[in-house]
Each structure stands twice: as structure tokens, then as C-alpha cells.
Amino acid sequence: MLIWNDDGSAEGWSRWSHSLEQLGLVPGTDYDIYTTRGAASGAGNGLGGRASALQVSPYDLLVYTSGTQNNFTLSDGDLFADASDDLGLLQNWLGLGGKNLFLSGDNLAADLSASGGASVEFMQEVMGVNLHSWFLAPMIGNQVAPEVAVLPGNIVFENSDSWLASGGCENLNRFDAITPAGATISLAEFTGAGGQRGLYDW
């Protein structure tokens, strides 16, 4: 497993490393880490600017996090923005077959949507999502730490029924609101303040 830390926040990565430790995973043994230097600067230091699909081919699972980054998440190689061709790398890696990709980040969909072209195509066809809104909170009753409940029949979340999406403190995170694109299915949903399910159908 390769974990790509594309988040400029040390606090964000400490939460990831703590979770991995709780799962009994050891860095250098169970997973390797690639950290983007100056992630918020758009300096072309993403994985796509430093490696090829062949170099990443030994990994069967790639976990990506952009944390709370608003810009310069997954780049398309635009020399006038961020020259790292992250999308090209990921698509070529996936094209090798037998690969699994997990992408996360508070504002990942909003950033890709604003980048247009190849970025929107990647978001819709590879990630399988559409951006419904760049600001989730008003859509779920302005909850700052909403509960996320697993939907019946999902094939991903096998060991958890629900979890909290921490909105941060003191400054609240701005989560994207996304909906499935094409044949993609939802795996979980936000609940109401009292834990009610089925309230938010966008």
C-alpha cells in the first residue's frame, strides 16, 4: 500500500498515522508514504511530477488524502497551474489492472470541478461523483460534526456502521457535497442531528 499525503497540515497527517497505528499497520513494512512538499504552493511536487506509473506499479492499493487543501490537489499537468500530472499517473496506474484507489479530501471535488476539462472527467468517470455543492454544512442542518451512517448492501465498509465527520475546531472545515455519477452507488449517508437516516436526498 502507498499512502500519498497531499495535505500541507501536520495535524491532518497525525490523524492518519494514528488511525493506521490503531489498525496495527507499520510504516515501511505494511505501507509506504509519499508526502508532497509544499502541497499548497502548486510547485509540481505531486506524485505525478516525481514518479511514473511503472515506478508505482508494485503497489496494489493507493490511498490519497488532500486533507483540508482548497487548491492544488490532484493536478492535470497544466504548466500554468501545477505541472505535476497526477491524473495521468493515476489513470496509467489503474490501467495496469488489479489496482485499488481511495481518494479523500474536504475540498477535492470542488478543486477538480473548478479545474475543468480532464479534471472534471476524472472526477466523474474515475471517482464516479458529481459536485453538488462546495459547502455541505447548510445542506445538513449546519451540523459541524455530523454522523455518517453506512448504507445497507455496501461492499466497502464492513467493520463500521457509522462514524463522525469532524468539522474541526476552532475554524470549521468546508466539506464538499457530492452525489454519485453514472453507475456509481452511495456507500454512506449523513444523518440528521438526532441520528435520523434518509433525510438528505440530493
Order of alpha helices (4+ residues) and beta strands (2+ residues): beta-alpha-beta-alpha-beta-alpha-beta-alpha-alpha-beta-beta-beta-beta-beta
